[in-house]
Amino acid sequence: MTMVNRNPDKTRGALLDAAFVEINQHGFQAASLNNILNATNVTKGALYHHFPSKMKLGYAVVDEQIKTAVEERWVTPLVNNDDVISAILSVIDDSINCHDDDNICLGCPLNNLAQEMSPIDEGFRERISGIFELWRNAIADALKRGQANGSVKQSISAEATAYFIVAAIEGAVSLAKNAKSIDVLKTSLLGLKEHIESLRT
């Protein structure tokens, strides 16, 4: 355990980190505040000082942990990159490399919460929808830039292709989660990568 109570910013960050792990492992509804407190050695009063409710803590995990991860993985690498097809393929490879047979069974944190919480809580649904839109727009904008510089086929719809890529990635992770196999993820995404490669002029 790490004592973080004396530093408010550090305390808040530790709570978010522990909450992300707890939610990713057990889902939001089954996530235990006691487990989060035990992992951080933070008092319940300190937790409620930063996050007045479990729901507020969950929202913060989505806004500050999951959204930031999507931005770092999918938005930043595609910005101002002229070889957009190679950039998208590289990000997919990075996504594969961050998984193994030990953690693939956890699935995608964003998709897990979309499945669990979007049908029952509008706050979660709006936040998750916004992250998916951010992700799709990053891919669509990159593809449009590729069309403008002549490296991507003009015949494709950048928006529709971005929807397809995001859906294919999330589907591949879900299949791999169910199979508990990194090989299923690699095989599923191989087909997607071949399709993306075919988008070059």
C-alpha positions as CSV (number, residue, x, y, z in Angstrom):
1,M,0.0,0.0,0.0
2,T,1.1,3.6,-0.7
3,M,0.2,6.5,1.6
4,V,-1.0,9.3,-0.6
5,N,-3.4,11.2,1.7
6,R,-1.1,14.1,2.3
7,N,-1.0,15.1,-1.4
8,P,-4.4,15.8,-2.8
9,D,-3.4,15.6,-6.4
10,K,-1.5,12.4,-5.8
11,T,-4.4,11.0,-3.8
12,R,-6.9,11.7,-6.6
13,G,-4.6,10.2,-9.2
14,A,-4.1,7.1,-7.1
15,L,-7.8,6.7,-6.7
16,L,-8.4,7.0,-10.4
17,D,-5.7,4.4,-11.2
18,A,-7.0,2.0,-8.7
19,A,-10.6,2.5,-9.8
20,F,-9.7,1.9,-13.4
21,V,-8.1,-1.4,-12.5
22,E,-11.0,-2.4,-10.3
23,I,-13.6,-1.5,-13.0
24,N,-11.6,-3.1,-15.7
25,Q,-11.4,-6.4,-13.8
26,H,-14.9,-6.5,-12.4
27,G,-17.1,-4.1,-14.3
28,F,-18.5,-0.9,-12.8
29,Q,-21.5,-2.2,-11.0
30,A,-19.5,-5.0,-9.2
31,A,-16.5,-2.7,-8.6
32,S,-15.7,-2.5,-4.9
33,L,-14.9,0.9,-3.3
34,N,-13.3,-1.1,-0.4
35,N,-10.9,-2.7,-2.9
36,I,-10.0,0.7,-4.2
37,L,-9.4,2.1,-0.8
38,N,-7.3,-0.9,0.2
39,A,-5.2,-0.5,-2.9
40,T,-4.5,3.1,-2.2
41,N,-4.5,3.3,1.6
42,V,-6.9,6.2,1.3
43,T,-9.7,6.9,3.7
44,K,-13.3,6.7,2.7
45,G,-13.6,10.4,3.6
46,A,-10.8,11.3,1.3
47,L,-12.3,9.3,-1.5
48,Y,-15.7,11.1,-1.1
49,H,-13.9,14.5,-0.9
50,H,-12.6,13.9,-4.4
51,F,-15.5,11.9,-5.8
52,P,-18.8,12.5,-4.0
53,S,-20.3,9.2,-5.3
54,K,-19.2,6.0,-7.0
55,M,-20.9,7.2,-10.2
56,K,-18.8,10.4,-10.1
57,L,-15.7,8.2,-9.7
58,G,-16.8,6.1,-12.7
59,Y,-17.4,9.2,-14.8
60,A,-13.9,10.4,-14.0
61,V,-12.3,7.1,-15.0
62,V,-14.0,7.4,-18.4
63,D,-13.2,11.1,-18.8
64,E,-9.6,11.1,-17.5
65,Q,-8.3,7.5,-17.9
66,I,-10.1,5.9,-20.9
67,K,-10.4,9.0,-23.0
68,T,-6.8,9.9,-22.5
69,A,-5.7,6.4,-23.5
70,V,-7.7,6.7,-26.7
71,E,-6.3,10.1,-27.5
72,E,-2.7,8.9,-26.9
73,R,-3.2,5.7,-28.9
74,W,-5.4,6.8,-31.8
75,V,-5.5,10.5,-32.1
76,T,-1.9,11.7,-31.6
77,P,-0.2,9.2,-33.8
78,L,-2.4,10.0,-36.7
79,V,-2.2,13.8,-36.6
80,N,0.0,15.4,-39.3
81,N,1.1,12.0,-40.5
82,D,1.1,12.0,-44.4
83,D,1.5,8.2,-44.7
84,V,-1.9,7.6,-43.1
85,I,-2.3,3.9,-44.0
86,S,1.1,3.0,-42.5
87,A,0.2,5.1,-39.4
88,I,-3.2,3.3,-38.9
89,L,-1.5,-0.1,-39.4
90,S,1.2,0.8,-36.9
91,V,-1.4,1.8,-34.3
92,I,-3.2,-1.5,-34.8
93,D,0.1,-3.4,-34.3
94,D,0.7,-1.4,-31.1
95,S,-2.8,-2.4,-29.9
96,I,-2.0,-6.0,-30.5
97,N,1.4,-5.8,-28.7
98,C,-0.2,-4.4,-25.5
99,H,-2.2,-7.6,-25.1
100,D,-1.2,-11.1,-24.1
101,D,-2.9,-14.2,-23.0
102,D,-3.0,-13.0,-19.4
103,N,-4.8,-9.7,-20.0
104,I,-6.8,-10.4,-23.2
105,C,-9.6,-11.9,-21.1
106,L,-10.3,-8.4,-19.7
107,G,-11.3,-7.1,-23.1
108,C,-11.5,-3.4,-24.0
109,P,-12.3,-1.1,-21.1
110,L,-14.3,1.3,-23.4
111,N,-16.3,-1.5,-25.0
112,N,-16.9,-3.2,-21.6
113,L,-18.4,-0.1,-20.1
114,A,-20.4,0.6,-23.3
115,Q,-22.0,-2.9,-23.0
116,E,-22.6,-2.7,-19.3
117,M,-23.5,0.9,-18.6
118,S,-24.7,2.7,-21.7
119,P,-28.1,0.9,-21.6
120,I,-28.7,2.0,-18.0
121,D,-27.0,5.3,-17.4
122,E,-27.1,8.4,-19.7
123,G,-24.0,9.9,-18.2
124,F,-21.9,6.9,-19.1
125,R,-23.6,6.6,-22.5
126,E,-22.8,10.2,-23.5
127,R,-19.2,10.0,-22.4
128,I,-18.6,6.7,-24.1
129,S,-20.3,7.9,-27.3
130,G,-18.0,10.9,-27.3
131,I,-14.9,8.8,-27.0
132,F,-16.0,6.5,-29.9
133,E,-16.7,9.7,-31.9
134,L,-13.2,11.0,-31.1
135,W,-11.7,7.7,-32.2
136,R,-13.7,7.5,-35.5
137,N,-13.0,11.1,-36.3
138,A,-9.3,10.7,-35.9
139,I,-9.3,7.8,-38.4
140,A,-11.7,9.6,-40.8
141,D,-9.7,12.8,-40.8
142,A,-6.5,10.8,-41.4
143,L,-8.1,9.0,-44.4
144,K,-9.4,12.3,-45.8
145,R,-5.9,13.7,-45.5
146,G,-4.6,10.6,-47.4
147,Q,-7.2,11.2,-50.1
148,A,-6.1,14.8,-50.3
149,N,-2.4,13.9,-50.8
150,G,-3.2,11.0,-53.2
151,S,-2.2,8.1,-50.9
152,V,-5.7,6.8,-50.2
153,K,-8.3,5.8,-52.8
154,Q,-10.8,8.5,-53.6
155,S,-13.5,5.9,-54.0
156,I,-13.9,5.1,-50.3
157,S,-16.0,6.9,-47.8
158,A,-13.7,8.1,-45.0
159,E,-16.5,8.2,-42.5
160,A,-17.9,4.7,-43.3
161,T,-14.4,3.2,-43.3
162,A,-13.6,4.8,-39.9
163,Y,-16.8,3.2,-38.5
164,F,-15.8,-0.1,-40.0
165,I,-12.3,0.0,-38.5
166,V,-13.4,0.9,-35.0
167,A,-16.2,-1.8,-35.1
168,A,-13.7,-4.4,-36.4
169,I,-11.2,-3.7,-33.7
170,E,-13.7,-3.8,-30.9
171,G,-15.2,-7.0,-32.4
172,A,-11.8,-8.6,-32.6
173,V,-11.0,-7.8,-29.0
174,S,-14.4,-9.2,-27.9
175,L,-13.8,-12.4,-29.8
176,A,-10.3,-12.7,-28.2
177,K,-11.7,-12.0,-24.8
178,N,-14.3,-14.8,-25.2
179,A,-11.6,-17.2,-26.5
180,K,-9.0,-16.0,-23.9
181,S,-6.5,-16.1,-26.8
182,I,-4.2,-13.5,-28.1
183,D,-3.9,-15.6,-31.3
184,V,-7.6,-14.9,-32.0
185,L,-7.0,-11.2,-31.8
186,K,-4.0,-11.4,-34.1
187,T,-5.9,-13.5,-36.7
188,S,-9.0,-11.2,-36.5
189,L,-7.0,-8.1,-37.0
190,L,-4.9,-9.6,-39.8
191,G,-8.0,-9.5,-42.0
192,L,-8.6,-5.9,-41.0
193,K,-5.0,-4.9,-41.8
194,E,-5.2,-6.5,-45.2
195,H,-8.3,-4.5,-45.9
196,I,-6.7,-1.3,-44.7
197,E,-3.6,-2.0,-46.9
198,S,-6.0,-2.3,-49.9
199,L,-7.1,1.3,-49.4
200,R,-3.8,2.6,-50.8
201,T,-3.8,4.1,-54.3
